[in-house]
Amino acid sequence: MKINNTNNISNVKYINSYKANSEKTKNNEKSPKSDKLEISIEGKALNNLSTVNDNIDIKDMKEVERIKKQLTEGKYKVDSKVLAEKLVDIMKGRV
């Protein structure tokens, strides 16, 4: 079997293009890529706020557990004056 035009200019162009692409690929593989992450000031502030809220939630949960325990034991007393003041504050939009 005879292959004609093996030294054709278009064939050489394709071969050279292939070699150039394979060299670029090899060069890209040698230089490791690294990602960089930068957190904004606002993001850091939100993270701190979240931590503060978590601490508040823990304190609130302890208070709820304390009140539940007092209720089950029959020791919880409601101060009607304080309750009325807080209801008025809520209704007037002060809280």
A tleap script that builds the chain and sets N, CA, C and O, in Angstrom:
source leaprc.protein.ff14SB
mol = sequence {
  NMET LYS ILE ASN ASN THR ASN ASN ILE SER
  ASN VAL LYS TYR ILE ASN SER TYR LYS ALA
  ASN SER GLU LYS THR LYS ASN ASN GLU LYS
  SER PRO LYS SER ASP LYS LEU GLU ILE SER
  ILE GLU GLY LYS ALA LEU ASN ASN LEU SER
  THR VAL ASN ASP ASN ILE ASP ILE LYS ASP
  MET LYS GLU VAL GLU ARG ILE LYS LYS GLN
  LEU THR GLU GLY LYS TYR LYS VAL ASP SER
  LYS VAL LEU ALA GLU LYS LEU VAL ASP ILE
  MET LYS GLY ARG CVAL
}
set mol.1.N position { 0.835 -1.165 0.000 }
set mol.1.CA position { 0.000 0.000 0.000 }
set mol.1.C position { 0.877 1.224 0.000 }
set mol.1.O position { 1.850 1.303 0.751 }
set mol.2.N position { 0.545 2.161 -0.822 }
set mol.2.CA position { 1.366 3.352 -0.983 }
set mol.2.C position { 0.598 4.563 -0.446 }
set mol.2.O position { -0.570 4.768 -0.773 }
set mol.3.N position { 1.280 5.361 0.387 }
set mol.3.CA position { 0.676 6.569 0.923 }
set mol.3.C position { 1.284 7.756 0.188 }
set mol.3.O position { 2.501 7.934 0.165 }
set mol.4.N position { 0.433 8.549 -0.400 }
set mol.4.CA position { 0.904 9.697 -1.180 }
set mol.4.C position { 0.876 10.978 -0.332 }
set mol.4.O position { 0.107 11.090 0.623 }
set mol.5.N position { 1.701 11.906 -0.692 }
set mol.5.CA position { 1.754 13.250 -0.114 }
set mol.5.C position { 1.952 13.240 1.412 }
set mol.5.O position { 1.227 13.905 2.152 }
set mol.6.N position { 2.939 12.478 1.853 }
set mol.6.CA position { 3.220 12.459 3.292 }
set mol.6.C position { 3.907 13.741 3.751 }
set mol.6.O position { 3.856 14.081 4.932 }
set mol.7.N position { 4.527 14.428 2.860 }
set mol.7.CA position { 5.204 15.671 3.204 }
set mol.7.C position { 4.400 16.890 2.769 }
set mol.7.O position { 4.951 17.970 2.555 }
set mol.8.N position { 3.139 16.709 2.645 }
set mol.8.CA position { 2.257 17.797 2.238 }
set mol.8.C position { 2.314 18.907 3.289 }
set mol.8.O position { 2.422 18.616 4.480 }
set mol.9.N position { 2.246 20.152 2.876 }
set mol.9.CA position { 2.346 21.312 3.766 }
set mol.9.C position { 1.217 21.308 4.800 }
set mol.9.O position { 1.468 21.624 5.963 }
set mol.10.N position { 0.017 20.970 4.428 }
set mol.10.CA position { -1.096 20.962 5.372 }
set mol.10.C position { -0.883 19.909 6.455 }
set mol.10.O position { -1.229 20.129 7.616 }
set mol.11.N position { -0.306 18.750 6.072 }
set mol.11.CA position { -0.016 17.712 7.070 }
set mol.11.C position { 1.024 18.205 8.071 }
set mol.11.O position { 0.891 17.954 9.269 }
set mol.12.N position { 2.028 18.885 7.611 }
set mol.12.CA position { 3.073 19.415 8.488 }
set mol.12.C position { 2.477 20.459 9.431 }
set mol.12.O position { 2.836 20.522 10.607 }
set mol.13.N position { 1.570 21.271 8.906 }
set mol.13.CA position { 0.910 22.287 9.721 }
set mol.13.C position { 0.125 21.629 10.859 }
set mol.13.O position { 0.171 22.104 11.993 }
set mol.14.N position { -0.594 20.545 10.568 }
set mol.14.CA position { -1.349 19.833 11.591 }
set mol.14.C position { -0.423 19.217 12.641 }
set mol.14.O position { -0.699 19.274 13.840 }
set mol.15.N position { 0.653 18.642 12.184 }
set mol.15.CA position { 1.600 18.012 13.101 }
set mol.15.C position { 2.225 19.063 14.019 }
set mol.15.O position { 2.346 18.843 15.224 }
set mol.16.N position { 2.621 20.200 13.453 }
set mol.16.CA position { 3.216 21.261 14.255 }
set mol.16.C position { 2.201 21.822 15.258 }
set mol.16.O position { 2.556 22.139 16.394 }
set mol.17.N position { 0.964 21.940 14.843 }
set mol.17.CA position { -0.089 22.418 15.733 }
set mol.17.C position { -0.291 21.445 16.886 }
set mol.17.O position { -0.463 21.861 18.031 }
set mol.18.N position { -0.271 20.158 16.587 }
set mol.18.CA position { -0.415 19.140 17.621 }
set mol.18.C position { 0.734 19.213 18.621 }
set mol.18.O position { 0.516 19.142 19.831 }
set mol.19.N position { 1.960 19.356 18.113 }
set mol.19.CA position { 3.123 19.433 18.988 }
set mol.19.C position { 3.051 20.669 19.888 }
set mol.19.O position { 3.386 20.598 21.071 }
set mol.20.N position { 2.614 21.796 19.332 }
set mol.20.CA position { 2.503 23.028 20.122 }
set mol.20.C position { 1.471 22.873 21.239 }
set mol.20.O position { 1.699 23.306 22.368 }
set mol.21.N position { 0.343 22.257 20.918 }
set mol.21.CA position { -0.687 22.038 21.937 }
set mol.21.C position { -0.217 21.079 23.024 }
set mol.21.O position { -0.509 21.285 24.202 }
set mol.22.N position { 0.502 20.041 22.641 }
set mol.22.CA position { 0.967 19.081 23.635 }
set mol.22.C position { 2.030 19.721 24.534 }
set mol.22.O position { 2.107 19.387 25.716 }
set mol.23.N position { 2.853 20.635 23.998 }
set mol.23.CA position { 3.832 21.336 24.833 }
set mol.23.C position { 3.130 22.274 25.818 }
set mol.23.O position { 3.544 22.373 26.973 }
set mol.24.N position { 2.076 22.962 25.377 }
set mol.24.CA position { 1.317 23.838 26.276 }
set mol.24.C position { 0.697 23.031 27.402 }
set mol.24.O position { 0.687 23.462 28.555 }
set mol.25.N position { 0.182 21.862 27.062 }
set mol.25.CA position { -0.436 21.003 28.063 }
set mol.25.C position { 0.597 20.557 29.090 }
set mol.25.O position { 0.315 20.542 30.288 }
set mol.26.N position { 1.777 20.197 28.633 }
set mol.26.CA position { 2.837 19.779 29.546 }
set mol.26.C position { 3.242 20.935 30.461 }
set mol.26.O position { 3.471 20.723 31.652 }
set mol.27.N position { 3.333 22.137 29.929 }
set mol.27.CA position { 3.695 23.299 30.733 }
set mol.27.C position { 2.623 23.603 31.775 }
set mol.27.O position { 2.947 23.981 32.901 }
set mol.28.N position { 1.354 23.444 31.413 }
set mol.28.CA position { 0.266 23.680 32.359 }
set mol.28.C position { 0.270 22.652 33.484 }
set mol.28.O position { -0.078 22.975 34.620 }
set mol.29.N position { 0.656 21.431 33.183 }
set mol.29.CA position { 0.698 20.391 34.195 }
set mol.29.C position { 1.821 20.649 35.196 }
set mol.29.O position { 1.699 20.271 36.361 }
set mol.30.N position { 2.905 21.281 34.768 }
set mol.30.CA position { 4.044 21.531 35.639 }
set mol.30.C position { 3.742 22.614 36.674 }
set mol.30.O position { 4.202 22.522 37.812 }
set mol.31.N position { 2.986 23.622 36.299 }
set mol.31.CA position { 2.706 24.713 37.232 }
set mol.31.C position { 1.435 24.390 38.011 }
set mol.31.O position { 0.337 24.418 37.456 }
set mol.32.N position { 1.587 24.085 39.294 }
set mol.32.CA position { 0.402 23.746 40.083 }
set mol.32.C position { -0.480 24.977 40.301 }
set mol.32.O position { 0.005 26.078 40.564 }
set mol.33.N position { -1.758 24.758 40.187 }
set mol.33.CA position { -2.697 25.845 40.397 }
set mol.33.C position { -3.149 25.811 41.846 }
set mol.33.O position { -3.328 24.744 42.432 }
set mol.34.N position { -3.328 26.985 42.407 }
set mol.34.CA position { -3.808 27.049 43.782 }
set mol.34.C position { -4.963 28.026 43.859 }
set mol.34.O position { -4.998 29.036 43.157 }
set mol.35.N position { -5.897 27.706 44.719 }
set mol.35.CA position { -7.048 28.570 44.931 }
set mol.35.C position { -6.774 29.456 46.126 }
set mol.35.O position { -6.007 29.104 47.022 }
set mol.36.N position { -7.407 30.600 46.124 }
set mol.36.CA position { -7.244 31.527 47.229 }
set mol.36.C position { -8.616 31.998 47.654 }
set mol.36.O position { -9.457 32.331 46.819 }
set mol.37.N position { -8.837 32.025 48.949 }
set mol.37.CA position { -10.108 32.453 49.493 }
set mol.37.C position { -9.857 33.592 50.456 }
set mol.37.O position { -9.004 33.501 51.339 }
set mol.38.N position { -10.605 34.662 50.279 }
set mol.38.CA position { -10.459 35.818 51.149 }
set mol.38.C position { -11.837 36.187 51.680 }
set mol.38.O position { -12.770 36.396 50.905 }
set mol.39.N position { -11.963 36.267 52.996 }
set mol.39.CA position { -13.251 36.576 53.619 }
set mol.39.C position { -13.307 38.072 53.899 }
set mol.39.O position { -12.380 38.647 54.468 }
set mol.40.N position { -14.397 38.684 53.494 }
set mol.40.CA position { -14.541 40.124 53.662 }
set mol.40.C position { -14.738 40.484 55.128 }
set mol.40.O position { -15.015 39.624 55.964 }
set mol.41.N position { -14.592 41.754 55.418 }
set mol.41.CA position { -14.796 42.255 56.780 }
set mol.41.C position { -16.230 41.987 57.218 }
set mol.41.O position { -16.478 41.620 58.366 }
set mol.42.N position { -17.176 42.175 56.292 }
set mol.42.CA position { -18.577 41.931 56.614 }
set mol.42.C position { -18.817 40.467 56.961 }
set mol.42.O position { -19.572 40.151 57.880 }
set mol.43.N position { -18.169 39.587 56.221 }
set mol.43.CA position { -18.301 38.154 56.491 }
set mol.43.C position { -17.757 37.784 57.856 }
set mol.43.O position { -18.351 36.979 58.573 }
set mol.44.N position { -16.621 38.375 58.215 }
set mol.44.CA position { -16.047 38.114 59.538 }
set mol.44.C position { -16.962 38.645 60.630 }
set mol.44.O position { -17.134 38.007 61.669 }
set mol.45.N position { -17.550 39.814 60.394 }
set mol.45.CA position { -18.468 40.391 61.380 }
set mol.45.C position { -19.691 39.494 61.549 }
set mol.45.O position { -20.157 39.282 62.668 }
set mol.46.N position { -20.210 38.966 60.441 }
set mol.46.CA position { -21.363 38.058 60.525 }
set mol.46.C position { -21.014 36.788 61.287 }
set mol.46.O position { -21.834 36.266 62.042 }
set mol.47.N position { -19.816 36.300 61.094 }
set mol.47.CA position { -19.380 35.105 61.810 }
set mol.47.C position { -19.326 35.384 63.311 }
set mol.47.O position { -19.770 34.563 64.112 }
set mol.48.N position { -18.784 36.541 63.691 }
set mol.48.CA position { -18.732 36.897 65.109 }
set mol.48.C position { -20.138 37.051 65.674 }
set mol.48.O position { -20.408 36.625 66.797 }
set mol.49.N position { -21.024 37.651 64.907 }
set mol.49.CA position { -22.407 37.830 65.348 }
set mol.49.C position { -23.075 36.477 65.565 }
set mol.49.O position { -23.819 36.289 66.527 }
set mol.50.N position { -22.806 35.548 64.671 }
set mol.50.CA position { -23.367 34.209 64.792 }
set mol.50.C position { -22.888 33.544 66.079 }
set mol.50.O position { -23.669 32.879 66.760 }
set mol.51.N position { -21.628 33.717 66.413 }
set mol.51.CA position { -21.076 33.137 67.638 }
set mol.51.C position { -21.744 33.741 68.858 }
set mol.51.O position { -22.061 33.030 69.812 }
set mol.52.N position { -21.958 35.047 68.834 }
set mol.52.CA position { -22.627 35.721 69.946 }
set mol.52.C position { -24.048 35.205 70.094 }
set mol.52.O position { -24.504 34.945 71.208 }
set mol.53.N position { -24.756 35.055 68.968 }
set mol.53.CA position { -26.132 34.536 69.012 }
set mol.53.C position { -26.176 33.115 69.559 }
set mol.53.O position { -27.110 32.756 70.275 }
set mol.54.N position { -25.179 32.308 69.229 }
set mol.54.CA position { -25.133 30.945 69.754 }
set mol.54.C position { -25.017 30.968 71.274 }
set mol.54.O position { -25.658 30.172 71.960 }
set mol.55.N position { -24.196 31.882 71.803 }
set mol.55.CA position { -24.052 31.987 73.257 }
set mol.55.C position { -25.359 32.441 73.900 }
set mol.55.O position { -25.737 31.949 74.963 }
set mol.56.N position { -26.044 33.374 73.256 }
set mol.56.CA position { -27.327 33.846 73.779 }
set mol.56.C position { -28.332 32.706 73.776 }
set mol.56.O position { -29.077 32.529 74.740 }
set mol.57.N position { -28.357 31.927 72.688 }
set mol.57.CA position { -29.279 30.795 72.604 }
set mol.57.C position { -29.036 29.798 73.731 }
set mol.57.O position { -29.982 29.246 74.293 }
set mol.58.N position { -27.770 29.570 74.058 }
set mol.58.CA position { -27.445 28.631 75.127 }
set mol.58.C position { -27.966 29.167 76.451 }
set mol.58.O position { -28.535 28.420 77.246 }
set mol.59.N position { -27.771 30.476 76.693 }
set mol.59.CA position { -28.270 31.081 77.927 }
set mol.59.C position { -29.792 30.993 77.978 }
set mol.59.O position { -30.370 30.679 79.019 }
set mol.60.N position { -30.440 31.275 76.840 }
set mol.60.CA position { -31.900 31.200 76.791 }
set mol.60.C position { -32.389 29.783 77.064 }
set mol.60.O position { -33.375 29.593 77.776 }
set mol.61.N position { -31.710 28.796 76.507 }
set mol.61.CA position { -32.110 27.412 76.714 }
set mol.61.C position { -31.969 27.015 78.182 }
set mol.61.O position { -32.796 26.274 78.714 }
set mol.62.N position { -30.914 27.515 78.835 }
set mol.62.CA position { -30.749 27.216 80.261 }
set mol.62.C position { -31.887 27.833 81.062 }
set mol.62.O position { -32.402 27.220 81.997 }
set mol.63.N position { -32.276 29.048 80.692 }
set mol.63.CA position { -33.376 29.723 81.374 }
set mol.63.C position { -34.689 28.966 81.164 }
set mol.63.O position { -35.477 28.806 82.096 }
set mol.64.N position { -34.913 28.508 79.948 }
set mol.64.CA position { -36.127 27.740 79.644 }
set mol.64.C position { -36.148 26.454 80.463 }
set mol.64.O position { -37.180 26.088 81.025 }
set mol.65.N position { -35.024 25.780 80.527 }
set mol.65.CA position { -34.958 24.533 81.302 }
set mol.65.C position { -35.221 24.804 82.783 }
set mol.65.O position { -35.896 24.018 83.448 }
set mol.66.N position { -34.690 25.913 83.299 }
set mol.66.CA position { -34.904 26.262 84.705 }
set mol.66.C position { -36.390 26.507 84.978 }
set mol.66.O position { -36.932 26.042 85.980 }
set mol.67.N position { -37.038 27.244 84.070 }
set mol.67.CA position { -38.468 27.538 84.238 }
set mol.67.C position { -39.298 26.260 84.123 }
set mol.67.O position { -40.244 26.070 84.888 }
set mol.68.N position { -38.956 25.384 83.179 }
set mol.68.CA position { -39.678 24.114 83.036 }
set mol.68.C position { -39.588 23.291 84.315 }
set mol.68.O position { -40.565 22.692 84.766 }
set mol.69.N position { -38.389 23.280 84.882 }
set mol.69.CA position { -38.192 22.513 86.114 }
set mol.69.C position { -39.061 23.093 87.238 }
set mol.69.O position { -39.692 22.348 87.988 }
set mol.70.N position { -39.089 24.430 87.347 }
set mol.70.CA position { -39.903 25.072 88.375 }
set mol.70.C position { -41.388 24.797 88.152 }
set mol.70.O position { -42.136 24.599 89.110 }
set mol.71.N position { -41.815 24.785 86.890 }
set mol.71.CA position { -43.221 24.502 86.581 }
set mol.71.C position { -43.606 23.092 86.993 }
set mol.71.O position { -44.661 22.888 87.595 }
set mol.72.N position { -42.760 22.113 86.675 }
set mol.72.CA position { -43.081 20.731 87.012 }
set mol.72.C position { -43.085 20.508 88.513 }
set mol.72.O position { -43.819 19.658 89.019 }
set mol.73.N position { -42.258 21.277 89.231 }
set mol.73.CA position { -42.204 21.145 90.682 }
set mol.73.C position { -43.267 22.005 91.368 }
set mol.73.O position { -43.479 21.884 92.574 }
set mol.74.N position { -43.938 22.874 90.599 }
set mol.74.CA position { -44.965 23.738 91.162 }
set mol.74.C position { -44.402 24.923 91.928 }
set mol.74.O position { -45.089 25.495 92.774 }
set mol.75.N position { -43.160 25.299 91.642 }
set mol.75.CA position { -42.505 26.393 92.353 }
set mol.75.C position { -42.464 27.698 91.557 }
set mol.75.O position { -42.023 28.722 92.078 }
set mol.76.N position { -42.916 27.675 90.310 }
set mol.76.CA position { -42.831 28.881 89.466 }
set mol.76.C position { -43.978 29.815 89.799 }
set mol.76.O position { -45.146 29.431 89.760 }
set mol.77.N position { -43.624 31.046 90.125 }
set mol.77.CA position { -44.617 32.065 90.454 }
set mol.77.C position { -44.563 33.164 89.398 }
set mol.77.O position { -43.486 33.635 89.033 }
set mol.78.N position { -45.725 33.563 88.916 }
set mol.78.CA position { -45.826 34.622 87.921 }
set mol.78.C position { -46.098 35.934 88.647 }
set mol.78.O position { -47.051 36.046 89.418 }
set mol.79.N position { -45.242 36.932 88.388 }
set mol.79.CA position { -45.464 38.266 88.950 }
set mol.79.C position { -46.374 39.009 87.982 }
set mol.79.O position { -45.931 39.429 86.913 }
set mol.80.N position { -47.634 39.174 88.343 }
set mol.80.CA position { -48.616 39.758 87.432 }
set mol.80.C position { -48.293 41.204 87.070 }
set mol.80.O position { -48.620 41.652 85.971 }
set mol.81.N position { -47.656 41.937 87.980 }
set mol.81.CA position { -47.305 43.328 87.687 }
set mol.81.C position { -46.257 43.399 86.579 }
set mol.81.O position { -46.399 44.180 85.638 }
set mol.82.N position { -45.220 42.598 86.687 }
set mol.82.CA position { -44.166 42.560 85.662 }
set mol.82.C position { -44.758 42.092 84.334 }
set mol.82.O position { -44.446 42.652 83.283 }
set mol.83.N position { -45.600 41.079 84.378 }
set mol.83.CA position { -46.241 40.571 83.163 }
set mol.83.C position { -47.068 41.653 82.486 }
set mol.83.O position { -46.992 41.814 81.268 }
set mol.84.N position { -47.845 42.386 83.245 }
set mol.84.CA position { -48.688 43.452 82.687 }
set mol.84.C position { -47.833 44.555 82.077 }
set mol.84.O position { -48.161 45.058 81.003 }
set mol.85.N position { -46.751 44.940 82.734 }
set mol.85.CA position { -45.867 45.984 82.199 }
set mol.85.C position { -45.260 45.553 80.876 }
set mol.85.O position { -45.184 46.341 79.933 }
set mol.86.N position { -44.829 44.306 80.808 }
set mol.86.CA position { -44.230 43.814 79.555 }
set mol.86.C position { -45.260 43.736 78.437 }
set mol.86.O position { -44.941 44.043 77.288 }
set mol.87.N position { -46.476 43.336 78.745 }
set mol.87.CA position { -47.533 43.303 77.733 }
set mol.87.C position { -47.828 44.699 77.195 }
set mol.87.O position { -48.003 44.875 75.989 }
set mol.88.N position { -47.885 45.691 78.082 }
set mol.88.CA position { -48.134 47.071 77.652 }
set mol.88.C position { -46.985 47.554 76.774 }
set mol.88.O position { -47.219 48.193 75.748 }
set mol.89.N position { -45.749 47.258 77.165 }
set mol.89.CA position { -44.593 47.661 76.358 }
set mol.89.C position { -44.665 47.059 74.961 }
set mol.89.O position { -44.393 47.738 73.971 }
set mol.90.N position { -45.023 45.809 74.888 }
set mol.90.CA position { -45.125 45.138 73.587 }
set mol.90.C position { -46.240 45.763 72.744 }
set mol.90.O position { -46.063 45.994 71.548 }
set mol.91.N position { -47.366 46.028 73.362 }
set mol.91.CA position { -48.501 46.600 72.626 }
set mol.91.C position { -48.201 48.012 72.141 }
set mol.91.O position { -48.691 48.419 71.087 }
set mol.92.N position { -47.410 48.759 72.888 }
set mol.92.CA position { -47.072 50.125 72.479 }
set mol.92.C position { -45.857 50.165 71.556 }
set mol.92.O position { -45.476 51.235 71.082 }
set mol.93.N position { -45.252 49.016 71.298 }
set mol.93.CA position { -44.131 48.948 70.375 }
set mol.93.C position { -42.815 49.380 70.981 }
set mol.93.O position { -41.902 49.750 70.242 }
set mol.94.N position { -42.683 49.351 72.263 }
set mol.94.CA position { -41.452 49.756 72.930 }
set mol.94.C position { -40.402 48.635 72.916 }
set mol.94.O position { -39.214 48.885 73.123 }
set mol.95.N position { -40.837 47.448 72.677 }
set mol.95.CA position { -39.918 46.309 72.696 }
set mol.95.C position { -39.779 45.756 71.308 }
set mol.95.O position { -39.047 44.788 71.100 }
savepdb mol mol.pdb
quit
